[in-house]
Each structure stands twice: as structure tokens, then as C-alpha cells.
């Protein structure tokens, strides 16, 4: 990845290549689901700690997946906006069955 990626269309295939481990994808899915639940809790209850917990839940699960299972550096550090977009596109693709939860176990 020596050339700087300029569009999300270029980025997403790279993003998926960094999420091949099934546990990593599953952890991303859990973290993103928790983010949605925390957002709903904030809307219902108006407590600020729900908003504060959102990035902890989302990034916490994702980074555990990268550091311990995928064994790579999260794309968030290089492409933060595209990575956030990629999280939600991958979440939708996993939710709708357009993408398997992983192609390899290790």
C-alpha cells in the first residue's frame, strides 16, 4: 500500500483484505452492534456516558480483533474516515449475508 488511496471504492477492497480472519470480523460485528445499542440507549435515556462508551465499544472490539486475531495494524490509523465508512459497509454486508463472517480461522 505504497500509493495513497484516494477514493472509498479503492479503499474498500483493501479494507476487506485486512479483515479476513473470522474472529476479527465477528468482533467488528459485535462492536458495531454495541455501538448501535449504545446510540439507542442514549436516544432513549439521554445519558452522556452512552455516547462516551460508543467509541470504546466499537474500537475496543475491532482492535482486539486486529491485534490478537488478524495480527495487523487497523486501517483507522492511516485512513480514519474511510475506515469508519468501511466498518459500516462491512457491517451491512455481514448483516445481509453479502459477505461471510470470515474466510480463514487463523
N, CA, C and O atoms as CSV, one atom per row, in Angstrom:
chain,resi,resn,atom,element,x,y,z
A,1,UNK,N,N,0.833,-1.176,0.000
A,1,UNK,CA,C,0.000,0.000,0.000
A,1,UNK,C,C,0.883,1.247,0.000
A,1,UNK,O,O,0.744,2.106,0.870
A,2,UNK,N,N,1.774,1.345,-0.955
A,2,UNK,CA,C,2.680,2.487,-1.014
A,2,UNK,C,C,1.997,3.723,-1.585
A,2,UNK,O,O,2.335,4.843,-1.203
A,3,UNK,N,N,1.049,3.541,-2.484
A,3,UNK,CA,C,0.324,4.679,-3.056
A,3,UNK,C,C,-0.848,5.042,-2.146
A,3,UNK,O,O,-1.537,4.171,-1.615
A,4,UNK,N,N,-1.052,6.327,-1.982
A,4,UNK,CA,C,-2.154,6.812,-1.144
A,4,UNK,C,C,-3.486,6.523,-1.829
A,4,UNK,O,O,-3.669,6.844,-3.004
A,5,UNK,N,N,-4.399,5.926,-1.105
A,5,UNK,CA,C,-5.734,5.635,-1.623
A,5,UNK,C,C,-6.534,6.930,-1.645
A,5,UNK,O,O,-6.528,7.693,-0.678
A,6,UNK,N,N,-7.223,7.171,-2.758
A,6,UNK,CA,C,-7.910,8.449,-2.948
A,6,UNK,C,C,-9.434,8.369,-2.863
A,6,UNK,O,O,-10.092,9.383,-2.635
A,7,UNK,N,N,-9.999,7.173,-3.044
A,7,UNK,CA,C,-11.457,7.039,-3.020
A,7,UNK,C,C,-11.855,5.849,-2.145
A,7,UNK,O,O,-11.063,4.940,-1.901
A,8,UNK,N,N,-13.096,5.885,-1.686
A,8,UNK,CA,C,-13.583,4.759,-0.899
A,8,UNK,C,C,-13.677,3.497,-1.753
A,8,UNK,O,O,-13.458,2.396,-1.249
A,9,UNK,N,N,-13.996,3.642,-3.022
A,9,UNK,CA,C,-14.062,2.479,-3.922
A,9,UNK,C,C,-12.709,1.774,-4.005
A,9,UNK,O,O,-12.654,0.549,-4.117
A,10,UNK,N,N,-11.627,2.533,-3.952
A,10,UNK,CA,C,-10.287,1.939,-3.920
A,10,UNK,C,C,-9.990,1.341,-2.546
A,10,UNK,O,O,-9.322,0.313,-2.434
A,11,UNK,N,N,-10.491,1.993,-1.519
A,11,UNK,CA,C,-10.165,1.601,-0.152
A,11,UNK,C,C,-10.850,0.315,0.276
A,11,UNK,O,O,-10.219,-0.520,0.926
A,12,UNK,N,N,-12.120,0.126,-0.065
A,12,UNK,CA,C,-12.893,-0.984,0.495
A,12,UNK,C,C,-12.294,-2.361,0.203
A,12,UNK,O,O,-12.281,-3.198,1.106
A,13,UNK,N,N,-11.798,-2.643,-1.007
A,13,UNK,CA,C,-11.149,-3.948,-1.207
A,13,UNK,C,C,-9.920,-4.127,-0.292
A,13,UNK,O,O,-9.686,-5.217,0.230
A,14,UNK,N,N,-9.147,-3.059,-0.105
A,14,UNK,CA,C,-8.023,-3.124,0.833
A,14,UNK,C,C,-8.548,-3.386,2.248
A,14,UNK,O,O,-8.006,-4.218,2.976
A,15,UNK,N,N,-9.587,-2.681,2.620
A,15,UNK,CA,C,-10.180,-2.840,3.950
A,15,UNK,C,C,-10.585,-4.295,4.185
A,15,UNK,O,O,-10.284,-4.863,5.235
A,16,UNK,N,N,-11.260,-4.891,3.219
A,16,UNK,CA,C,-11.668,-6.290,3.358
A,16,UNK,C,C,-10.467,-7.220,3.447
A,16,UNK,O,O,-10.516,-8.232,4.148
A,17,UNK,N,N,-9.393,-6.889,2.746
A,17,UNK,CA,C,-8.185,-7.731,2.816
A,17,UNK,C,C,-7.564,-7.704,4.203
A,17,UNK,O,O,-6.819,-8.614,4.567
A,18,UNK,N,N,-7.862,-6.678,4.973
A,18,UNK,CA,C,-7.356,-6.562,6.336
A,18,UNK,C,C,-8.305,-7.181,7.363
A,18,UNK,O,O,-8.059,-7.104,8.567
A,19,UNK,N,N,-9.384,-7.791,6.886
A,19,UNK,CA,C,-10.411,-8.392,7.744
A,19,UNK,C,C,-10.769,-9.793,7.244
A,19,UNK,O,O,-11.944,-10.086,7.024
A,20,UNK,N,N,-9.789,-10.642,7.065
A,20,UNK,CA,C,-10.043,-11.988,6.569
A,20,UNK,C,C,-10.293,-12.994,7.679
A,20,UNK,O,O,-10.975,-13.997,7.462
A,21,UNK,N,N,-9.760,-12.746,8.848
A,21,UNK,CA,C,-9.931,-13.668,9.968
A,21,UNK,C,C,-11.369,-13.601,10.476
A,21,UNK,O,O,-11.901,-12.519,10.721
A,22,UNK,N,N,-11.992,-14.774,10.632
A,22,UNK,CA,C,-13.408,-14.780,11.002
A,22,UNK,C,C,-13.647,-14.208,12.393
A,22,UNK,O,O,-14.676,-13.568,12.612
A,23,UNK,N,N,-12.742,-14.413,13.335
A,23,UNK,CA,C,-12.926,-13.852,14.672
A,23,UNK,C,C,-12.819,-12.328,14.618
A,23,UNK,O,O,-13.563,-11.630,15.305
A,24,UNK,N,N,-11.911,-11.819,13.816
A,24,UNK,CA,C,-11.784,-10.369,13.657
A,24,UNK,C,C,-13.090,-9.775,13.120
A,24,UNK,O,O,-13.576,-8.771,13.641
A,25,UNK,N,N,-13.649,-10.387,12.095
A,25,UNK,CA,C,-14.920,-9.882,11.543
A,25,UNK,C,C,-16.047,-9.991,12.566
A,25,UNK,O,O,-16.880,-9.092,12.680
A,26,UNK,N,N,-16.066,-11.084,13.299
A,26,UNK,CA,C,-17.105,-11.259,14.310
A,26,UNK,C,C,-16.981,-10.207,15.411
A,26,UNK,O,O,-17.987,-9.669,15.873
A,27,UNK,N,N,-15.752,-9.916,15.829
A,27,UNK,CA,C,-15.547,-8.888,16.846
A,27,UNK,C,C,-15.952,-7.510,16.332
A,27,UNK,O,O,-16.522,-6.715,17.079
A,28,UNK,N,N,-15.662,-7.219,15.064
A,28,UNK,CA,C,-16.126,-5.965,14.468
A,28,UNK,C,C,-17.658,-5.899,14.510
A,28,UNK,O,O,-18.237,-4.867,14.850
A,29,UNK,N,N,-18.285,-6.991,14.165
A,29,UNK,CA,C,-19.747,-7.029,14.138
A,29,UNK,C,C,-20.325,-6.806,15.535
A,29,UNK,O,O,-21.285,-6.052,15.697
A,30,UNK,N,N,-19.752,-7.452,16.530
A,30,UNK,CA,C,-20.213,-7.279,17.909
A,30,UNK,C,C,-20.016,-5.829,18.347
A,30,UNK,O,O,-20.923,-5.220,18.914
A,31,UNK,N,N,-18.833,-5.281,18.085
A,31,UNK,CA,C,-18.561,-3.902,18.476
A,31,UNK,C,C,-19.507,-2.915,17.816
A,31,UNK,O,O,-20.016,-2.006,18.470
A,32,UNK,N,N,-19.743,-3.091,16.525
A,32,UNK,CA,C,-20.660,-2.188,15.813
A,32,UNK,C,C,-22.087,-2.338,16.315
A,32,UNK,O,O,-22.818,-1.353,16.418
A,33,UNK,N,N,-22.490,-3.574,16.629
A,33,UNK,CA,C,-23.834,-3.788,17.187
A,33,UNK,C,C,-23.966,-3.097,18.537
A,33,UNK,O,O,-25.002,-2.502,18.835
A,34,UNK,N,N,-22.918,-3.175,19.353
A,34,UNK,CA,C,-22.937,-2.478,20.646
A,34,UNK,C,C,-23.030,-0.964,20.452
A,34,UNK,O,O,-23.728,-0.278,21.199
A,35,UNK,N,N,-22.324,-0.453,19.451
A,35,UNK,CA,C,-22.396,0.984,19.165
A,35,UNK,C,C,-23.839,1.379,18.855
A,35,UNK,O,O,-24.326,2.389,19.363
A,36,UNK,N,N,-24.515,0.603,18.038
A,36,UNK,CA,C,-25.915,0.903,17.715
A,36,UNK,C,C,-26.792,0.822,18.963
A,36,UNK,O,O,-27.675,1.657,19.162
A,37,UNK,N,N,-26.548,-0.181,19.795
A,37,UNK,CA,C,-27.310,-0.304,21.041
A,37,UNK,C,C,-27.064,0.859,21.981
A,37,UNK,O,O,-27.994,1.360,22.614
A,38,UNK,N,N,-25.809,1.291,22.075
A,38,UNK,CA,C,-25.477,2.438,22.926
A,38,UNK,C,C,-26.093,3.729,22.384
A,38,UNK,O,O,-26.531,4.584,23.154
A,39,UNK,N,N,-26.124,3.865,21.063
A,39,UNK,CA,C,-26.771,5.031,20.469
A,39,UNK,C,C,-28.264,5.037,20.796
A,39,UNK,O,O,-28.827,6.076,21.141
A,40,UNK,N,N,-28.895,3.876,20.686
A,40,UNK,CA,C,-30.319,3.770,21.032
A,40,UNK,C,C,-30.541,4.094,22.510
A,40,UNK,O,O,-31.509,4.769,22.860
A,41,UNK,N,N,-29.651,3.616,23.370
A,41,UNK,CA,C,-29.769,3.896,24.803
A,41,UNK,C,C,-29.618,5.392,25.071
A,41,UNK,O,O,-30.316,5.949,25.918
A,42,UNK,N,N,-28.704,6.038,24.348
A,42,UNK,CA,C,-28.540,7.485,24.506
A,42,UNK,C,C,-29.814,8.229,24.086
A,42,UNK,O,O,-30.277,9.134,24.780
A,43,UNK,N,N,-30.364,7.830,22.942
A,43,UNK,CA,C,-31.586,8.487,22.452
A,43,UNK,C,C,-32.726,8.291,23.451
A,43,UNK,O,O,-33.503,9.215,23.692
A,44,UNK,N,N,-32.831,7.114,24.024
A,44,UNK,CA,C,-33.919,6.828,24.967
A,44,UNK,C,C,-33.724,7.481,26.333
A,44,UNK,O,O,-34.680,7.954,26.947
A,45,UNK,N,N,-32.473,7.500,26.804
A,45,UNK,CA,C,-32.223,7.929,28.179
A,45,UNK,C,C,-31.478,9.260,28.300
A,45,UNK,O,O,-31.507,9.889,29.357
A,46,UNK,N,N,-30.814,9.691,27.230
A,46,UNK,CA,C,-30.129,10.970,27.237
A,46,UNK,C,C,-28.900,11.052,28.127
A,46,UNK,O,O,-28.441,12.149,28.446
A,47,UNK,N,N,-28.368,9.923,28.529
A,47,UNK,CA,C,-27.197,9.918,29.412
A,47,UNK,C,C,-25.915,9.966,28.586
A,47,UNK,O,O,-25.720,9.157,27.679
A,48,UNK,N,N,-25.043,10.924,28.908
A,48,UNK,CA,C,-23.814,11.152,28.153
A,48,UNK,C,C,-22.888,9.939,28.138
A,48,UNK,O,O,-22.166,9.722,27.165
A,49,UNK,N,N,-22.906,9.159,29.199
A,49,UNK,CA,C,-21.987,8.015,29.246
A,49,UNK,C,C,-22.263,6.996,28.146
A,49,UNK,O,O,-21.363,6.238,27.786
A,50,UNK,N,N,-23.455,6.954,27.612
A,50,UNK,CA,C,-23.725,6.072,26.476
A,50,UNK,C,C,-22.931,6.530,25.251
A,50,UNK,O,O,-22.388,5.707,24.513
A,51,UNK,N,N,-22.868,7.841,25.041
A,51,UNK,CA,C,-22.076,8.375,23.920
A,51,UNK,C,C,-20.588,8.129,24.131
A,51,UNK,O,O,-19.872,7.785,23.191
A,52,UNK,N,N,-20.128,8.304,25.355
A,52,UNK,CA,C,-18.709,8.084,25.666
A,52,UNK,C,C,-18.327,6.623,25.450
A,52,UNK,O,O,-17.213,6.329,25.016
A,53,UNK,N,N,-19.237,5.717,25.747
A,53,UNK,CA,C,-18.964,4.285,25.606
A,53,UNK,C,C,-18.949,3.819,24.152
A,53,UNK,O,O,-18.390,2.765,23.849
A,54,UNK,N,N,-19.549,4.585,23.257
A,54,UNK,CA,C,-19.641,4.149,21.852
A,54,UNK,C,C,-18.271,3.891,21.215
A,54,UNK,O,O,-18.063,2.797,20.691
A,55,UNK,N,N,-17.330,4.836,21.231
A,55,UNK,CA,C,-16.039,4.538,20.602
A,55,UNK,C,C,-15.257,3.462,21.346
A,55,UNK,O,O,-14.492,2.717,20.734
A,56,UNK,N,N,-15.443,3.376,22.658
A,56,UNK,CA,C,-14.758,2.331,23.428
A,56,UNK,C,C,-15.234,0.955,22.965
A,56,UNK,O,O,-14.425,0.054,22.743
A,57,UNK,N,N,-16.530,0.802,22.823
A,57,UNK,CA,C,-17.094,-0.478,22.374
A,57,UNK,C,C,-16.704,-0.778,20.928
A,57,UNK,O,O,-16.242,-1.875,20.615
A,58,UNK,N,N,-16.893,0.196,20.062
A,58,UNK,CA,C,-16.616,-0.033,18.644
A,58,UNK,C,C,-15.151,-0.311,18.366
A,58,UNK,O,O,-14.810,-1.332,17.769
A,59,UNK,N,N,-14.287,0.592,18.797
A,59,UNK,CA,C,-12.861,0.414,18.541
A,59,UNK,C,C,-12.257,-0.675,19.406
A,59,UNK,O,O,-11.348,-1.379,18.965
A,60,UNK,N,N,-12.744,-0.826,20.629
A,60,UNK,CA,C,-12.201,-1.855,21.517
A,60,UNK,C,C,-12.313,-3.246,20.916
A,60,UNK,O,O,-11.321,-3.971,20.835
A,61,UNK,N,N,-13.498,-3.619,20.500
A,61,UNK,CA,C,-13.691,-4.938,19.899
A,61,UNK,C,C,-12.912,-5.067,18.593
A,61,UNK,O,O,-12.283,-6.094,18.341
A,62,UNK,N,N,-12.953,-4.029,17.767
A,62,UNK,CA,C,-12.264,-4.083,16.475
A,62,UNK,C,C,-10.759,-4.232,16.663
A,62,UNK,O,O,-10.127,-5.040,15.982
A,63,UNK,N,N,-10.188,-3.469,17.568
A,63,UNK,CA,C,-8.731,-3.505,17.745
A,63,UNK,C,C,-8.263,-4.804,18.377
A,63,UNK,O,O,-7.166,-5.273,18.073
A,64,UNK,N,N,-9.067,-5.395,19.250
A,64,UNK,CA,C,-8.733,-6.728,19.763
A,64,UNK,C,C,-8.685,-7.703,18.588
A,64,UNK,O,O,-7.788,-8.542,18.505
A,65,UNK,N,N,-9.652,-7.587,17.685
A,65,UNK,CA,C,-9.661,-8.451,16.502
A,65,UNK,C,C,-8.418,-8.290,15.654
A,65,UNK,O,O,-7.863,-9.273,15.163
A,66,UNK,N,N,-7.980,-7.060,15.479
A,66,UNK,CA,C,-6.789,-6.817,14.653
A,66,UNK,C,C,-5.503,-7.260,15.338
A,66,UNK,O,O,-4.692,-7.965,14.738
A,67,UNK,N,N,-5.312,-6.856,16.576
A,67,UNK,CA,C,-4.043,-7.112,17.244
A,67,UNK,C,C,-3.853,-8.568,17.631
A,67,UNK,O,O,-2.729,-9.069,17.586
A,68,UNK,N,N,-4.928,-9.268,18.016
A,68,UNK,CA,C,-4.793,-10.630,18.517
A,68,UNK,C,C,-5.187,-11.722,17.530
A,68,UNK,O,O,-4.709,-12.851,17.647
A,69,UNK,N,N,-6.038,-11.418,16.571
A,69,UNK,CA,C,-6.503,-12.454,15.657
A,69,UNK,C,C,-6.031,-12.207,14.220
A,69,UNK,O,O,-5.462,-13.101,13.594
A,70,UNK,N,N,-6.257,-11.038,13.714
A,70,UNK,CA,C,-5.828,-10.717,12.348
A,70,UNK,C,C,-4.323,-10.450,12.315
A,70,UNK,O,O,-3.658,-10.691,11.308
A,71,UNK,N,N,-3.803,-9.952,13.429
A,71,UNK,CA,C,-2.375,-9.642,13.583
A,71,UNK,C,C,-1.893,-8.612,12.557
A,71,UNK,O,O,-0.869,-8.790,11.899
A,72,UNK,N,N,-2.661,-7.543,12.448
A,72,UNK,CA,C,-2.272,-6.435,11.579
A,72,UNK,C,C,-2.619,-5.111,12.249
A,72,UNK,O,O,-3.218,-5.082,13.324
A,73,UNK,N,N,-2.247,-4.053,11.617
A,73,UNK,CA,C,-2.485,-2.698,12.137
A,73,UNK,C,C,-3.821,-2.197,11.593
A,73,UNK,O,O,-4.038,-2.224,10.382
A,74,UNK,N,N,-4.723,-1.738,12.470
A,74,UNK,CA,C,-6.022,-1.254,11.988
A,74,UNK,C,C,-5.870,-0.128,10.963
A,74,UNK,O,O,-5.024,0.754,11.116
A,75,UNK,N,N,-6.686,-0.170,9.935
A,75,UNK,CA,C,-6.663,0.856,8.889
A,75,UNK,C,C,-7.054,2.224,9.433
A,75,UNK,O,O,-6.789,3.245,8.799
A,76,UNK,N,N,-7.680,2.246,10.598
A,76,UNK,CA,C,-8.082,3.503,11.239
A,76,UNK,C,C,-6.905,4.455,11.412
A,76,UNK,O,O,-7.068,5.673,11.331
A,77,UNK,N,N,-5.727,3.902,11.649
A,77,UNK,CA,C,-4.557,4.741,11.909
A,77,UNK,C,C,-4.080,5.479,10.659
A,77,UNK,O,O,-3.484,6.551,10.763
A,78,UNK,N,N,-4.336,4.919,9.488
A,78,UNK,CA,C,-3.905,5.541,8.236
A,78,UNK,C,C,-5.043,6.244,7.508
A,78,UNK,O,O,-4.857,7.320,6.940
A,79,UNK,N,N,-6.202,5.639,7.530
A,79,UNK,CA,C,-7.372,6.157,6.820
A,79,UNK,C,C,-8.571,6.205,7.766
A,79,UNK,O,O,-9.476,5.381,7.631
A,80,UNK,N,N,-8.609,7.134,8.711
A,80,UNK,CA,C,-9.672,7.101,9.725
A,80,UNK,C,C,-11.086,7.236,9.166
A,80,UNK,O,O,-11.983,6.508,9.591
A,81,UNK,N,N,-11.303,8.150,8.227
A,81,UNK,CA,C,-12.658,8.345,7.699
A,81,UNK,C,C,-13.096,7.155,6.845
A,81,UNK,O,O,-14.201,6.640,7.012
A,82,UNK,N,N,-12.229,6.723,5.932
A,82,UNK,CA,C,-12.565,5.564,5.095
A,82,UNK,C,C,-12.746,4.311,5.945
A,82,UNK,O,O,-13.599,3.473,5.652
A,83,UNK,N,N,-11.947,4.187,6.988
A,83,UNK,CA,C,-12.069,3.026,7.857
A,83,UNK,C,C,-13.416,3.000,8.571
A,83,UNK,O,O,-14.046,1.948,8.680
A,84,UNK,N,N,-13.851,4.149,9.054
A,84,UNK,CA,C,-15.163,4.225,9.697
A,84,UNK,C,C,-16.266,3.876,8.697
A,84,UNK,O,O,-17.199,3.143,9.025
A,85,UNK,N,N,-16.155,4.399,7.495
A,85,UNK,CA,C,-17.125,4.047,6.448
A,85,UNK,C,C,-17.073,2.543,6.166
A,85,UNK,O,O,-18.108,1.888,6.037
A,86,UNK,N,N,-15.852,2.007,6.073
A,86,UNK,CA,C,-15.678,0.582,5.814
A,86,UNK,C,C,-16.291,-0.282,6.898
A,86,UNK,O,O,-16.853,-1.339,6.609
A,87,UNK,N,N,-16.188,0.161,8.153
A,87,UNK,CA,C,-16.802,-0.585,9.256
A,87,UNK,C,C,-18.291,-0.769,9.023
A,87,UNK,O,O,-18.833,-1.860,9.204
A,88,UNK,N,N,-18.948,0.317,8.617
A,88,UNK,CA,C,-20.402,0.244,8.471
A,88,UNK,C,C,-20.829,-0.449,7.183
A,88,UNK,O,O,-21.869,-1.108,7.152
A,89,UNK,N,N,-20.048,-0.310,6.131
A,89,UNK,CA,C,-20.353,-1.055,4.895
A,89,UNK,C,C,-20.157,-2.546,5.159
A,89,UNK,O,O,-20.995,-3.359,4.770
A,90,UNK,N,N,-19.045,-2.911,5.825
A,90,UNK,CA,C,-18.819,-4.321,6.137
A,90,UNK,C,C,-19.901,-4.840,7.084
A,90,UNK,O,O,-20.359,-5.972,6.929
A,91,UNK,N,N,-20.313,-4.036,8.054
A,91,UNK,CA,C,-21.379,-4.435,8.971
A,91,UNK,C,C,-22.651,-4.765,8.187
A,91,UNK,O,O,-23.274,-5.803,8.409
A,92,UNK,N,N,-23.023,-3.885,7.281
A,92,UNK,CA,C,-24.222,-4.120,6.470
A,92,UNK,C,C,-24.058,-5.364,5.601
A,92,UNK,O,O,-24.979,-6.173,5.487
A,93,UNK,N,N,-22.884,-5.514,4.990
A,93,UNK,CA,C,-22.631,-6.682,4.151
A,93,UNK,C,C,-22.689,-7.981,4.960
A,93,UNK,O,O,-23.184,-8.994,4.465
A,94,UNK,N,N,-22.191,-7.962,6.186
A,94,UNK,CA,C,-22.273,-9.136,7.060
A,94,UNK,C,C,-23.715,-9.389,7.473
A,94,UNK,O,O,-24.180,-10.529,7.457
A,95,UNK,N,N,-24.417,-8.334,7.838
A,95,UNK,CA,C,-25.801,-8.449,8.296
A,95,UNK,C,C,-26.708,-9.006,7.211
A,95,UNK,O,O,-27.601,-9.803,7.497
A,96,UNK,N,N,-26.486,-8.595,5.971
A,96,UNK,CA,C,-27.348,-9.022,4.866
A,96,UNK,C,C,-26.875,-10.312,4.198
A,96,UNK,O,O,-27.529,-10.814,3.284
A,97,UNK,N,N,-25.739,-10.851,4.651
A,97,UNK,CA,C,-25.222,-12.099,4.075
A,97,UNK,C,C,-24.454,-11.906,2.790
A,97,UNK,O,O,-24.090,-12.885,2.138
A,98,UNK,N,N,-24.199,-10.664,2.408
A,98,UNK,CA,C,-23.408,-10.406,1.195
A,98,UNK,C,C,-21.932,-10.671,1.407
A,98,UNK,O,O,-21.163,-10.704,0.446
A,99,UNK,N,N,-21.530,-10.858,2.645
A,99,UNK,CA,C,-20.135,-11.106,2.995
A,99,UNK,C,C,-20.118,-12.142,4.089
A,99,UNK,O,O,-20.877,-12.030,5.052
A,100,UNK,N,N,-19.260,-13.167,3.970
A,100,UNK,CA,C,-19.183,-14.156,5.046
A,100,UNK,C,C,-18.493,-13.556,6.268
A,100,UNK,O,O,-17.779,-12.559,6.159
A,101,UNK,N,N,-18.706,-14.161,7.414
A,101,UNK,CA,C,-18.081,-13.652,8.630
A,101,UNK,C,C,-16.584,-13.919,8.683
A,101,UNK,O,O,-15.942,-13.542,9.664
A,102,UNK,N,N,-16.020,-14.533,7.700
A,102,UNK,CA,C,-14.581,-14.725,7.636
A,102,UNK,C,C,-14.214,-15.804,6.653
A,102,UNK,O,O,-14.994,-16.721,6.396
A,103,UNK,N,N,-13.021,-15.689,6.103
A,103,UNK,CA,C,-12.570,-16.681,5.131
A,103,UNK,C,C,-11.544,-17.621,5.708
A,103,UNK,O,O,-11.282,-18.678,5.133
A,104,UNK,N,N,-10.948,-17.258,6.844
A,104,UNK,CA,C,-9.985,-18.162,7.469
A,104,UNK,C,C,-10.092,-18.047,8.979
A,104,UNK,O,O,-10.492,-17.009,9.506
A,105,UNK,N,N,-9.739,-19.099,9.657
A,105,UNK,CA,C,-9.871,-19.139,11.106
A,105,UNK,C,C,-8.665,-18.560,11.830
A,105,UNK,O,O,-8.789,-18.127,12.976
A,106,UNK,N,N,-7.508,-18.542,11.189
A,106,UNK,CA,C,-6.325,-18.021,11.894
A,106,UNK,C,C,-5.661,-16.925,11.134
A,106,UNK,O,O,-4.655,-16.381,11.589
